[in-house]
């Protein structure tokens, strides 16, 4: 694998969940957000919210929310005598890409300045969370909170987390259904990698079982494949809360 400073930075990146009290400068914040804006875009369907007040997760000094923002698009289109006729599903999918690209650029820029960061996960996409953010920031219609991200100077050692072996993730010319051996190897790589870091024990992050399932794992063998199976095998079966939040933000998936 080719190595250079930019690649080394990305390969060493890991989420930070403990921060010092040092407040990043306005110049650092401007640099991080401007670097985010230079990401590839469909139509710059994004805006960024920031708070430095209140209690951010993990004690971070900066709490960003990257939004899908069709409101500003519509404002300048109106000046040109146009209205958006593209369906909202297309706008949301393109806006989600824009928001994700921007947020990732922000993360890498922050790493280059000595800051750490942590995405806040699927909670940002829940209906209740969308409503709370919209109320807190007095968001106009057609602005949808999509990615929450905290940042600051790390107060802990960061270890890169395991990833799938490349043959399980990269397919040339045709998607390849994994063999039983490849599936086993990918699961082994993920589970042994997390167990070697004692990740779930340190984080006390075992997801409780629902529906009367019997607990068979301890922190000696509970690892990523079981954790992620419990996560997506028990949560979020009903999308109605998110659909309703989209409606309240002015987006319709059926129009």
C-alpha positions in Angstrom: 0.0 0.0 0.0 1.3 3.5 -0.9 1.9 5.7 2.1 2.1 9.5 2.3 1.2 12.1 5.0 -2.4 12.4 3.8 -2.9 8.6 3.6 -1.3 8.1 7.0 -3.7 10.7 8.5 -6.7 8.9 7.2 -5.5 5.5 8.2 -4.8 6.6 11.7 -8.2 8.4 12.2 -10.4 7.1 15.0 -13.3 8.5 16.9 -12.5 10.6 20.0 -14.8 10.3 23.0 -12.8 12.2 25.6 -11.6 15.9 25.1 -9.5 18.5 26.8 -11.0 21.8 27.9 -9.0 23.7 25.3 -11.3 25.7 23.0 -10.3 25.6 19.3 -9.7 29.0 17.8 -12.1 30.8 15.4 -9.4 30.4 12.8 -9.3 26.6 13.3 -13.1 26.5 13.0 -13.1 28.6 9.9 -10.4 26.3 8.4 -12.3 23.2 9.2 -15.6 24.4 7.7 -14.0 25.9 4.6 -12.2 22.6 4.0 -15.6 20.9 4.4 -17.1 23.2 1.7 -14.4 22.1 -0.8 -15.7 18.6 -0.8 -17.3 17.3 -4.1 -20.9 18.4 -4.3 -24.1 17.7 -6.3 -25.5 21.2 -5.7 -24.1 22.4 -2.3 -27.3 21.3 -0.7 -25.8 21.8 2.8 -25.5 24.2 5.7 -23.6 23.8 9.0 -24.8 24.6 12.5 -22.4 25.1 15.4 -22.8 25.5 19.1 -20.1 26.1 21.6 -22.6 26.4 24.5 -24.1 23.8 26.6 -23.0 20.2 27.3 -21.9 18.5 24.1 -21.5 14.7 24.1 -18.2 13.4 25.5 -17.4 16.9 26.8 -16.4 18.2 23.3 -16.1 21.9 22.9 -17.5 22.0 19.4 -20.9 20.5 18.3 -21.6 20.7 14.6 -24.8 19.7 12.8 -24.5 19.3 9.0 -27.9 19.8 7.3 -29.4 19.1 4.0 -30.5 22.6 2.9 -32.9 23.1 0.0 -34.1 26.4 1.4 -31.1 28.5 0.2 -31.3 26.7 -3.2 -34.9 27.8 -3.6 -34.1 31.4 -2.6 -31.7 32.0 -5.4 -33.7 29.9 -7.9 -36.6 32.3 -7.1 -34.4 35.2 -8.0 -33.8 33.6 -11.4 -37.5 33.0 -11.9 -37.4 29.2 -11.2 -39.1 26.8 -8.8 -37.8 23.4 -7.8 -39.8 20.6 -9.6 -37.3 17.8 -8.8 -38.9 15.3 -6.4 -37.9 15.5 -2.8 -36.5 11.9 -2.7 -33.9 12.9 -5.3 -33.1 16.1 -3.5 -32.7 14.3 -0.2 -30.5 11.6 -1.6 -28.2 14.1 -3.3 -28.3 16.3 -0.2 -27.3 13.4 2.0 -24.3 12.8 -0.2 -23.4 16.5 0.0 -23.7 16.5 3.8 -21.7 13.3 4.2 -18.9 14.6 1.9 -18.7 17.9 3.7 -18.6 16.3 7.2 -15.9 13.9 6.2 -13.7 16.7 4.8 -14.3 18.5 8.1 -13.1 15.5 10.0 -9.9 15.1 8.0 -9.2 18.8 8.2 -9.6 18.7 12.0 -7.3 15.7 12.2 -4.6 17.6 10.3 -4.9 20.4 12.9 -4.5 18.0 15.9 -8.2 17.8 16.7 -10.3 14.7 17.2 -13.9 14.1 16.3 -16.8 11.7 16.7 -19.9 11.3 14.6 -23.0 10.8 16.7 -24.5 8.0 14.7 -28.1 7.1 13.7 -29.6 9.1 16.6 -29.2 12.2 14.5 -31.6 10.8 11.9 -34.4 10.0 14.4 -37.6 11.9 14.1 -37.4 13.2 17.7 -33.8 14.4 17.2 -34.7 16.2 14.0 -37.5 18.1 15.7 -35.3 19.1 18.6 -32.5 20.5 16.4 -35.0 22.3 14.2 -36.6 24.0 17.3 -33.2 24.8 18.9 -31.8 26.5 15.8 -35.1 27.9 14.5 -34.6 26.2 11.2 -36.8 27.3 8.2 -38.7 24.7 6.2 -36.6 22.6 3.8 -33.6 22.4 6.1 -33.1 18.9 7.5 -30.5 18.1 10.2 -28.6 15.1 8.9 -25.1 14.6 10.5 -24.1 15.5 14.0 -20.4 15.8 14.7 -18.5 16.8 17.8 -14.8 18.0 17.8 -12.1 19.1 20.1 -8.5 18.3 21.3 -8.2 14.6 22.3 -7.7 13.7 25.9 -7.2 10.0 25.1 -5.2 7.7 22.9 -7.0 6.9 19.6 -6.8 3.5 18.1 -8.0 2.9 14.5 -10.9 0.4 14.5 -10.8 -2.8 12.4 -12.2 -2.8 8.9 -13.3 -5.5 6.5 -10.5 -7.3 4.6 -10.2 -5.7 1.1 -11.4 -8.8 -0.8 -14.7 -8.5 1.2 -15.1 -4.8 0.2 -13.6 -4.3 -3.2 -15.2 -6.0 -6.3 -13.8 -5.4 -9.8 -16.1 -5.7 -12.9 -18.7 -7.8 -11.0 -20.1 -8.0 -7.5 -18.8 -11.3 -6.0 -21.0 -13.2 -3.5 -18.6 -14.1 -0.7 -17.7 -17.7 -0.1 -18.3 -19.2 3.3 -14.5 -18.9 4.0 -14.5 -15.2 3.0 -17.5 -14.5 5.2 -15.8 -16.3 8.1 -12.5 -14.4 7.5 -14.3 -11.0 7.4 -16.2 -11.7 10.6 -13.0 -13.0 12.3 -11.0 -9.9 11.3 -13.7 -7.6 12.7 -14.4 -9.5 15.9 -10.8 -10.3 16.8 -9.7 -6.7 16.0 -12.3 -5.3 18.4 -11.6 -7.9 21.1 -7.9 -7.2 20.9 -8.7 -3.5 21.8 -11.2 -4.7 24.5 -13.5 -2.1 22.9 -16.9 -3.1 24.1 -15.9 -3.9 27.6 -14.2 -0.5 28.0 -17.2 1.2 26.5 -19.7 -0.9 28.5 -21.5 -1.0 25.1 -23.3 -4.4 25.0 -26.7 -4.0 23.5 -29.4 -5.7 25.6 -31.4 -8.4 23.9 -35.1 -8.0 23.3 -38.0 -10.4 22.6 -36.9 -12.9 25.2 -33.6 -13.9 23.5 -31.2 -15.7 25.8 -27.9 -13.9 26.5 -25.0 -16.1 25.5 -22.2 -13.6 25.2 -19.8 -12.1 27.8 -17.4 -9.3 27.1 -14.8 -12.1 26.5 -16.5 -12.9 23.2 -19.0 -10.2 22.5 -17.7 -8.2 19.5 -18.5 -6.3 16.4 -20.6 -8.8 14.4 -22.8 -9.6 17.3 -23.1 -5.9 18.3 -24.0 -4.8 14.8 -26.5 -7.7 14.4 -28.3 -6.7 17.6 -28.3 -3.0 16.5 -29.9 -3.5 13.2 -31.9 -6.6 14.2 -33.8 -4.8 17.0 -34.0 -1.0 16.2 -35.9 1.2 13.8 -38.4 -1.2 12.3 -41.0 1.5 11.9 -39.9 4.5 9.8 -43.0 6.6 10.4 -41.3 8.9 13.0 -38.7 9.8 10.5 -41.2 10.2 7.7 -43.3 12.6 9.9 -40.1 14.6 10.7 -39.4 14.9 7.0 -42.9 16.2 6.5 -42.5 18.7 9.2 -39.3 19.9 7.6 -41.1 20.4 4.3 -40.0 17.3 2.5 -42.5 14.8 0.9 -41.3 11.3 -0.3 -44.5 10.8 -2.2 -44.9 14.0 -4.1 
